[in-house]
C-alpha cells in the first residue's frame, strides 16, 4: 500500500488523449524546474487491465489508479531521477503485479 507524500510544490497537469495508432494517456508532474512526462500507451494499459477493452474503459481504469502513478512520480522527483522518464519509460515502473494484487 503506497502512502501519499505531502509535496505541496508539485503540480500535476493531466492531458488524456487516445489517438489511433499512438493511443496514450499523458500527464506531467512539475516541481520547480523538474518535470516528469508520463505517457501510458493503450497497449500498456490493456496489458494491465485486459485486452479487448474500449479506450473509454481504459481511461476510467487509469483514473481510478492515478494516485499510484502520482506517487511514483513524486518519489522520482524527490530522488532527482527525472531525465530517464522523458523517453516514456516511466509507465513501465508500475508493474502488472501491483494491479493484480490491488484488484484482489
MODELLER restraints for C-alpha pairs under 7 A, 6 or more apart:
rsr = mdl.restraints
at = mdl.atoms
rsr.add(forms.Gaussian(group=physical.xy_distance, feature=features.Distance(at['CA:4:A'], at['CA:71:A']), mean=6.23, stdev=0.5))
rsr.add(forms.Gaussian(group=physical.xy_distance, feature=features.Distance(at['CA:9:A'], at['CA:31:A']), mean=5.73, stdev=0.5))
rsr.add(forms.Gaussian(group=physical.xy_distance, feature=features.Distance(at['CA:10:A'], at['CA:29:A']), mean=6.53, stdev=0.5))
rsr.add(forms.Gaussian(group=physical.xy_distance, feature=features.Distance(at['CA:10:A'], at['CA:30:A']), mean=5.47, stdev=0.5))
rsr.add(forms.Gaussian(group=physical.xy_distance, feature=features.Distance(at['CA:10:A'], at['CA:31:A']), mean=4.59, stdev=0.5))
rsr.add(forms.Gaussian(group=physical.xy_distance, feature=features.Distance(at['CA:11:A'], at['CA:29:A']), mean=5.76, stdev=0.5))
rsr.add(forms.Gaussian(group=physical.xy_distance, feature=features.Distance(at['CA:11:A'], at['CA:30:A']), mean=5.20, stdev=0.5))
rsr.add(forms.Gaussian(group=physical.xy_distance, feature=features.Distance(at['CA:11:A'], at['CA:31:A']), mean=6.57, stdev=0.5))
rsr.add(forms.Gaussian(group=physical.xy_distance, feature=features.Distance(at['CA:12:A'], at['CA:27:A']), mean=6.99, stdev=0.5))
rsr.add(forms.Gaussian(group=physical.xy_distance, feature=features.Distance(at['CA:12:A'], at['CA:28:A']), mean=5.74, stdev=0.5))
rsr.add(forms.Gaussian(group=physical.xy_distance, feature=features.Distance(at['CA:12:A'], at['CA:29:A']), mean=4.59, stdev=0.5))
rsr.add(forms.Gaussian(group=physical.xy_distance, feature=features.Distance(at['CA:12:A'], at['CA:30:A']), mean=6.38, stdev=0.5))
rsr.add(forms.Gaussian(group=physical.xy_distance, feature=features.Distance(at['CA:13:A'], at['CA:27:A']), mean=5.61, stdev=0.5))
rsr.add(forms.Gaussian(group=physical.xy_distance, feature=features.Distance(at['CA:13:A'], at['CA:28:A']), mean=5.14, stdev=0.5))
rsr.add(forms.Gaussian(group=physical.xy_distance, feature=features.Distance(at['CA:13:A'], at['CA:29:A']), mean=6.39, stdev=0.5))
rsr.add(forms.Gaussian(group=physical.xy_distance, feature=features.Distance(at['CA:14:A'], at['CA:26:A']), mean=6.43, stdev=0.5))
rsr.add(forms.Gaussian(group=physical.xy_distance, feature=features.Distance(at['CA:14:A'], at['CA:27:A']), mean=4.09, stdev=0.5))
rsr.add(forms.Gaussian(group=physical.xy_distance, feature=features.Distance(at['CA:14:A'], at['CA:28:A']), mean=6.24, stdev=0.5))
rsr.add(forms.Gaussian(group=physical.xy_distance, feature=features.Distance(at['CA:15:A'], at['CA:26:A']), mean=5.27, stdev=0.5))
rsr.add(forms.Gaussian(group=physical.xy_distance, feature=features.Distance(at['CA:15:A'], at['CA:27:A']), mean=5.25, stdev=0.5))
rsr.add(forms.Gaussian(group=physical.xy_distance, feature=features.Distance(at['CA:16:A'], at['CA:25:A']), mean=4.76, stdev=0.5))
rsr.add(forms.Gaussian(group=physical.xy_distance, feature=features.Distance(at['CA:16:A'], at['CA:26:A']), mean=5.45, stdev=0.5))
rsr.add(forms.Gaussian(group=physical.xy_distance, feature=features.Distance(at['CA:17:A'], at['CA:24:A']), mean=6.10, stdev=0.5))
rsr.add(forms.Gaussian(group=physical.xy_distance, feature=features.Distance(at['CA:17:A'], at['CA:25:A']), mean=5.61, stdev=0.5))
rsr.add(forms.Gaussian(group=physical.xy_distance, feature=features.Distance(at['CA:18:A'], at['CA:24:A']), mean=5.21, stdev=0.5))
rsr.add(forms.Gaussian(group=physical.xy_distance, feature=features.Distance(at['CA:18:A'], at['CA:25:A']), mean=6.63, stdev=0.5))
rsr.add(forms.Gaussian(group=physical.xy_distance, feature=features.Distance(at['CA:23:A'], at['CA:41:A']), mean=5.63, stdev=0.5))
rsr.add(forms.Gaussian(group=physical.xy_distance, feature=features.Distance(at['CA:23:A'], at['CA:42:A']), mean=5.15, stdev=0.5))
rsr.add(forms.Gaussian(group=physical.xy_distance, feature=features.Distance(at['CA:24:A'], at['CA:39:A']), mean=6.11, stdev=0.5))
rsr.add(forms.Gaussian(group=physical.xy_distance, feature=features.Distance(at['CA:24:A'], at['CA:40:A']), mean=5.16, stdev=0.5))
rsr.add(forms.Gaussian(group=physical.xy_distance, feature=features.Distance(at['CA:24:A'], at['CA:41:A']), mean=4.05, stdev=0.5))
rsr.add(forms.Gaussian(group=physical.xy_distance, feature=features.Distance(at['CA:24:A'], at['CA:42:A']), mean=5.19, stdev=0.5))
rsr.add(forms.Gaussian(group=physical.xy_distance, feature=features.Distance(at['CA:25:A'], at['CA:39:A']), mean=5.60, stdev=0.5))
rsr.add(forms.Gaussian(group=physical.xy_distance, feature=features.Distance(at['CA:25:A'], at['CA:40:A']), mean=5.06, stdev=0.5))
rsr.add(forms.Gaussian(group=physical.xy_distance, feature=features.Distance(at['CA:25:A'], at['CA:41:A']), mean=6.40, stdev=0.5))
rsr.add(forms.Gaussian(group=physical.xy_distance, feature=features.Distance(at['CA:26:A'], at['CA:38:A']), mean=5.47, stdev=0.5))
rsr.add(forms.Gaussian(group=physical.xy_distance, feature=features.Distance(at['CA:26:A'], at['CA:39:A']), mean=4.31, stdev=0.5))
rsr.add(forms.Gaussian(group=physical.xy_distance, feature=features.Distance(at['CA:26:A'], at['CA:40:A']), mean=6.25, stdev=0.5))
rsr.add(forms.Gaussian(group=physical.xy_distance, feature=features.Distance(at['CA:27:A'], at['CA:37:A']), mean=6.10, stdev=0.5))
rsr.add(forms.Gaussian(group=physical.xy_distance, feature=features.Distance(at['CA:27:A'], at['CA:38:A']), mean=5.42, stdev=0.5))
rsr.add(forms.Gaussian(group=physical.xy_distance, feature=features.Distance(at['CA:27:A'], at['CA:39:A']), mean=6.72, stdev=0.5))
rsr.add(forms.Gaussian(group=physical.xy_distance, feature=features.Distance(at['CA:28:A'], at['CA:35:A']), mean=6.76, stdev=0.5))
rsr.add(forms.Gaussian(group=physical.xy_distance, feature=features.Distance(at['CA:28:A'], at['CA:36:A']), mean=5.53, stdev=0.5))
rsr.add(forms.Gaussian(group=physical.xy_distance, feature=features.Distance(at['CA:28:A'], at['CA:37:A']), mean=4.53, stdev=0.5))
rsr.add(forms.Gaussian(group=physical.xy_distance, feature=features.Distance(at['CA:28:A'], at['CA:38:A']), mean=6.02, stdev=0.5))
rsr.add(forms.Gaussian(group=physical.xy_distance, feature=features.Distance(at['CA:29:A'], at['CA:35:A']), mean=5.64, stdev=0.5))
rsr.add(forms.Gaussian(group=physical.xy_distance, feature=features.Distance(at['CA:29:A'], at['CA:36:A']), mean=5.18, stdev=0.5))
rsr.add(forms.Gaussian(group=physical.xy_distance, feature=features.Distance(at['CA:29:A'], at['CA:37:A']), mean=6.67, stdev=0.5))
rsr.add(forms.Gaussian(group=physical.xy_distance, feature=features.Distance(at['CA:29:A'], at['CA:73:A']), mean=6.83, stdev=0.5))
rsr.add(forms.Gaussian(group=physical.xy_distance, feature=features.Distance(at['CA:30:A'], at['CA:36:A']), mean=6.65, stdev=0.5))
rsr.add(forms.Gaussian(group=physical.xy_distance, feature=features.Distance(at['CA:34:A'], at['CA:82:A']), mean=6.91, stdev=0.5))
rsr.add(forms.Gaussian(group=physical.xy_distance, feature=features.Distance(at['CA:35:A'], at['CA:82:A']), mean=6.78, stdev=0.5))
rsr.add(forms.Gaussian(group=physical.xy_distance, feature=features.Distance(at['CA:36:A'], at['CA:73:A']), mean=6.94, stdev=0.5))
rsr.add(forms.Gaussian(group=physical.xy_distance, feature=features.Distance(at['CA:36:A'], at['CA:82:A']), mean=5.97, stdev=0.5))
rsr.add(forms.Gaussian(group=physical.xy_distance, feature=features.Distance(at['CA:36:A'], at['CA:85:A']), mean=6.19, stdev=0.5))
rsr.add(forms.Gaussian(group=physical.xy_distance, feature=features.Distance(at['CA:36:A'], at['CA:86:A']), mean=6.59, stdev=0.5))
rsr.add(forms.Gaussian(group=physical.xy_distance, feature=features.Distance(at['CA:37:A'], at['CA:85:A']), mean=6.65, stdev=0.5))
rsr.add(forms.Gaussian(group=physical.xy_distance, feature=features.Distance(at['CA:37:A'], at['CA:86:A']), mean=5.88, stdev=0.5))
rsr.add(forms.Gaussian(group=physical.xy_distance, feature=features.Distance(at['CA:38:A'], at['CA:88:A']), mean=6.16, stdev=0.5))
rsr.add(forms.Gaussian(group=physical.xy_distance, feature=features.Distance(at['CA:38:A'], at['CA:90:A']), mean=5.91, stdev=0.5))
rsr.add(forms.Gaussian(group=physical.xy_distance, feature=features.Distance(at['CA:38:A'], at['CA:91:A']), mean=6.44, stdev=0.5))
rsr.add(forms.Gaussian(group=physical.xy_distance, feature=features.Distance(at['CA:39:A'], at['CA:88:A']), mean=5.70, stdev=0.5))
rsr.add(forms.Gaussian(group=physical.xy_distance, feature=features.Distance(at['CA:39:A'], at['CA:91:A']), mean=6.67, stdev=0.5))
rsr.add(forms.Gaussian(group=physical.xy_distance, feature=features.Distance(at['CA:40:A'], at['CA:91:A']), mean=5.65, stdev=0.5))
rsr.add(forms.Gaussian(group=physical.xy_distance, feature=features.Distance(at['CA:45:A'], at['CA:58:A']), mean=6.53, stdev=0.5))
rsr.add(forms.Gaussian(group=physical.xy_distance, feature=features.Distance(at['CA:48:A'], at['CA:96:A']), mean=5.36, stdev=0.5))
rsr.add(forms.Gaussian(group=physical.xy_distance, feature=features.Distance(at['CA:48:A'], at['CA:99:A']), mean=6.93, stdev=0.5))
rsr.add(forms.Gaussian(group=physical.xy_distance, feature=features.Distance(at['CA:76:A'], at['CA:82:A']), mean=6.49, stdev=0.5))
